[in-house]
Amino acid sequence: MKPKVLHCLALLLSGVLFGCVGIVRAGELPTNAEPRYLDKSLSEWIPLTEYAGSSEVDLFRRRDERACPAVLAIGTNALPWLLHWIRSEKQETAQLGIEGFGVLGPIAKPAIPELIRLADDWRSSSVWRNAIPALAAIQKSNVPYALPFLLSAARKRSAPAEFRLQAVQSMVENRLGRKDVTSVFLLCLKDKYWAVAAKAAIGLCDLGLEPREVVPALAACLSSRTNMPVRSPAGTVDHKPIILEGDDAVRYSAAMALVAYSSSVHSDKSKNHDYRETMRAALPVLVKALSDEDWHVAMLAAVALGYAALEPDVAVPALVKCLNHPQPYVRDSAIRALGDFGEAARAAVPELAKLAQSDPGGYVGGGWASSALKKIIPQTKP
């Protein structure tokens, strides 16, 4: 084939490729049929890439091992369709686009500028609710290509609070664990919208990074009341789902994150010096949280104190007082926490012995109390 012919063909192919990129930018559905691979279309393959989806109906769908390779084989031809689905007001259709971007990963990079445009158009459209999680889904080695935009979106005080929440939530759900994410989550702990602060605390719980910076921030979050004062009933019914709002939700999430950090101390007491020292500084806040008006927070504070097992002269007496807490879950957590202190909790033996003797065959006396006593005084007989 002559060089001039080859040059013409190359120009033709370049025109086709630039045309595809133009479609991605414009975000318009192409006139050609939905791309297919083997025996299924793109919209049929995407739901088969996972065992379960976001709805109850999806929980029983079966995963097809061919699904991910099929979507990857369709490749960039899927992008105009995924962008079209992202714009849908139907959540199941939008979810199809989000999951598709997650499967394509780096292949979906050409669509990022259009997704950012859609996400940043929050003043005139609600498509950002779908575009932000789609951006977070496009990643490789746990680092998304659109991370700078997501970090900026989480800090965008001029945008609606739900916009910031969606950015934080998307990073949490995709487990984007990096130092720059940690610094943004720390900033979000001070967000005036309680849901953003609570979600940031959960993200820090999952990351487990930078204890010297994170633990003091979580302790401050647990002790402060800087978020929107939306109150939720603390509740006394044992088996109802935990549904918290406002400051209750923020304190609960901060306490949960402190449990995660203190568990590192619990798992290996000879190491994790940073965790031990930072948790030691957080102890006064955790002790105070044992008296929190929401029993969920008090319960988690007891668990964190037990895992850390530091400063027994301060923590043990506070946990002993919790043995009379009106909420049984708090009492149970306090009993187990005292057991985690081992011999350092000898001051709790009289109260634990009373519980064991008053209910020798029961869940508390015969179970948790007796178990705790055996940890504190190893020769204690069942």
Secondary structure, DSSP 8 states (H G I E B T S, - for coil): --HHHHHHHHHHHHHHHHHHHHHHHHT---SS---EETTEEHHHHGGGGSS--SSGGGGG----TTHHHHHHHHGGGGHHHHHHHHT-SSHHHHHHHHHHHHHHGGGGGGGHHHHHHHHT-TTT-STHHHHHHHHHH-EETTEETTHHHHHHHHT-TTS-HHHHHHHHHHHHHTT---HHHHHHHHHHTT-SSHHHHHHHHHHHHHH---HHHHHHHHHHHHH---S----------TTS-----HHHHHHHHHHHHHHHHHHHHHH-TTS-HHHHHHHHHHHHHHHHHTT-SSHHHHHHHHHHHHHH---HHHHHHHHHHGGG-SSHHHHHHHHHHHHHHGGGGGGGHHHHHHHHHHSTTSTIIIIIIHHHHHHHSTT---
